[in-house]
Amino acid sequence: MLLRPALRQWLRPPRNYVVAFAGTALTLLATLGWLGWRLLEQERDLADQRTRAQLEAAADVVTASLTGRLTETEAELSHIASMPADSLDAAAGRYARTLGADAALVLFAPAGIRSYPAGRLLYDPDQGEAPDRQPTVFEAAERLEFQQRDHAAAAARYRELARTGNPDQRAGALLRLGRVLRRSGQLGPALSAYAAIERIGSALVAGAPADLVARSARLAVLESGGRIAESRRGADSLLTDLYRGRWRLSRSTFEFYRAEIGARSAKGTWADSVYRVRSGIAAGAEALRDRWLDDASTPRTGRRVVLVSGGAFLLLWQKDIERLVGIVAGPAHFASKWLVESNAVLQRSDARLHLADGDGVTLHGASPPTGLPRAVRTPAESHLPWTIQVASAGTGQGVLRGDQARLLVAALAVAMALVLFVTYAASRAVSRELRAARLQSDFVAAVSHEFRTPLTSMRQLMEMLSTGRVTDDAQRDKYYSVLQRESERLHRLVEGLLDFARMEAKALEYRRDPLDLSSLIAEVVAAFRAELQDGRHTVVLSAKEDKLPGVNGDREALGRAVWNLLDNAIKYSPEGGEVRVDVSNGARSISIAVRDQGIGVGDNERERIFDKFVRGREAVRRGAKGTGIGLAMVKHIAEGHGGSVVVRSEGFGRGSTFTIDLPVAESS
Ligand code: ADP
């Protein structure tokens, strides 16, 4: 089947081999890439599994340690709950010392509520609101004060009423005296009246401790007297006492005085932060009180989480017949007392903890971002009041360590580079071999051709001569000389091929005889001229120096080299013209330049034409006969003599100059 020329051209080696190599390389690279990707995936899965196993183990430790802590605490509570009444207080106080800053132990008994450490409850959850009864003793005086506006008379009446053994009445009278004195502008005496209340001690005015009421009222007097700094100092110390739990107040009384005094005090920020924590404790205590009061449905032992403004508070309680002992523990207590062991484990596993209540509200830590590996323990599994989540603290990509991934990618990159390099090198080697094979087969064809032409003409001539068909002597002589020339050409051809074979086998050695180069070249040129019979070419020899320095070398080989250059000069000057042979000498070398006016040599072929079997494109296109070994031989001879050969050409059609440089003999 006939292939279309374009296709045949494409299929010709080595291009299709290059394509095959490129295909192989691409397949290999793709396979490598895929394998690498799989490997990375696998590594990531493994790392993921490792992380998950670590997280599971950490979650187990956290669960166990929290269970341990809770059980311990509950045992302690039950121990306290079962104590005889006389040692109860001491035991509770002792235990309370182990609690964190936002925790308290609360004890409910029929006698009332007690909290440990003392003063940690901002208000008493058990304290009901005092009935705001207006004592009737003050009615007459108050009429004088408010309806008749007789402040002096009212003051006198209050003073009188203050002279009594009943502390509550005395405090009530003094408080009203202070009020009326202030309203009538007698600030000094008003302050004295309030000071007198403070000295009474524990009296109640309208359900509130009299000294708290008096100290608070005093602030307003100071303020209206312009004694702002004094008022602020008073407010500061009063607020401190209020927050330290100096008085047992109901929640609403506490809130009222907190607002009243807080507005005048400079300790607002401190008070706010204490309030945040302690109101949580108080709210927890309130929740415990509900459990204490609701006797029927409250289990003996309990664990619950309550959410208040101060955060999530844990309630633990133990109930006895007579009492309920409970703990209210906030986030700080939790982190500093109950999570210590867990934190160490979490840190080691590069994990973080999140605790949420049954409704998913965060109690501790931050909720881990979705997608991160985690271990979860639900309340049903752990019997703890929280959902425990232990999640990787890394970024999510961190499951496969960065340096491992980098190493893997680097190894893959190296492997890919190697594949590329090997493929490239192999394809180059193969295409070079293929080219050499092609050149070799071209060479065989060319050699056969070289032989066939002279042999054919010789055979014809000999046939004519042997059959006696040529009768003319002159004609016969001419035929003989043609026969001789052709057989000499064949001889030279064979000699050349034999030399080439020896050169290939590295068995060609050159003699080192002292030579007179000018006479050698003159002889070669003369012999060449004698053979040259086309009449279109002239060969001009010009020796710049009469006497050239001596050269050591192989006469025959050097002669053949010059002959080859002359032969090429004629062959590649199809239009005819002058061939010049210039022999000149430099300091250490002698140059033999053969210049023609022929087809010239292209830039891209200037190096390659000295390789064996390589023929120029233009030469082949023009159908010039040749085997492609002539210049390879010239190069071998020049280099074998320690010299070199180069070509210079202005380009195609503008002639070329081949120059052999030979080193001058040492002795000359
Ligand atoms: P051949 O002449 O048998 O092809 P050579 O080795 O002598 O082999 O030359 C190699 C090639 O160099 C030639 O095919 C030709 O293209 C180029 N060449 C040699 N001599 C000349 C020249 N004088 N002018 C132009 N091209 C030349």
Boltz pocket constraint, residues with backbone or C-beta under 6 A from the ligand:
constraints:
  - pocket:
      binder: B
      contacts: [[A, 564], [A, 565], [A, 568], [A, 569], [A, 570], [A, 572], [A, 596], [A, 598], [A, 599], [A, 600], [A, 601], [A, 609], [A, 611], [A, 614], [A, 615], [A, 616], [A, 617], [A, 618], [A, 619], [A, 620], [A, 625], [A, 626], [A, 627], [A, 628], [A, 629], [A, 630], [A, 631], [A, 632], [A, 656]]
      max_distance: 6.0
